[in-house]
Amino acid sequence: MKLSIIIPCYNVENFVQNCTESIVMQQGFDFEILMINDGSKDNTQQVLENLAEKDFRIKAINQQNQGLSGARNTGIENATGDYIMFVDADDTLEPEALKTIADFFQEEDLFCFSYNRVFGTKKLPRKFNIQGKFPARFIQRRIVGLIDTELSDPSQTDALVTAWGKIYKTEIIRKNQFQFTDTKEIGTEDALFNIQYLEHALTAQVLDMPLYNYVKINADSLTKLHKPNLFGQWKNLYAKISEIIMAKDAEFRKALNNRIALSIIGLALNETFSEKPFSSKRQKVSEILHDDIYQKAYQNLEMKYFPLHWKVFFYAAKYKYATWVLFLASTMNFVINRNNSPSKNQMFNFANNK
């Protein structure tokens, strides 16, 4: 059984070697490493070619810039393994990560493992709060959104969403011609890919053990963090998810409703990163809160499961108090950054891509 490890690379000359060094010494799987140079403007191409010369398992592939989704798709096209794993070029695997996975792995259609959030020398493990073997349908629903008592911890919304921290069966991807959709269209590529993939999977296993290190090396400026089209992109994402789950039971529809309602956190945080005056930020948040899709989401959102601070936030959203929503989001961002890192928060993974 062979594993293809796909690493998209864009302007990563200074830290991609740390990534590969954490992989090449791994045991437990026969593997290849596909490093996709996505039109880098620095010396990444030469670094990758040097790495490939030193280790026959490493293959350097160069292409014009297509973004993260395009680079991952190129990796899928060139993969020769039975299974596929995605790794970001500025992240690393824990020592013996693959050996640990191999000890648990029983050729499920999807294997998920937890990760550390790395801030300098500090590691914060991400807990999934679930472990074991599950029908793929259950993991799919969890990725669509939280329901009932799961809402007591909104930070779990995207705990299982990421494409990294997973092992996929190549046959399922190829047979159904799955590809990552450009973030310019849907704001985040991982959630949709996983939901589509799990539509054709049967078995899944979750290992609540941090084996992947999610690292933030370059602190982005506020301007770079702000995504002006995120609201419309996420609406496109929800429409695509809705098409997939249309024929499913009410549990899935409730999950999507809750994902939409909770996404105001990411959208409000996104506005706090804007350099526009407060009045413009408030106007954008107000526009979101008055949108029909969000009004419907809040009408059906069960508030009883939230801790007090989240109840305050979501009642403000429900009754369209844009100023309060923006203020509370800014406060949350301050608290999260103070506790974790000035450069990165993980409230919603796809709201704050690297």
Beta strands, then each sheet from edge to edge (+ up, - down):
strand 1: 2-9
strand 2: 30-38
strand 3: 58-63
strand 4: 83-86
strand 5: 92-93
strand 6: 110-119
strand 7: 122-125
strand 8: 132-135
strand 9: 166-169
strand 10: 203-215
sheet 1: 3+ 2+ 1+ 4+ 9- 6+ 7-
sheet 2: 3+ 2+ 1+ 4+ 9- 6+ 10+ 5-
sheet 3: 3+ 2+ 1+ 4+ 9- 6+ 10+ 8-
end
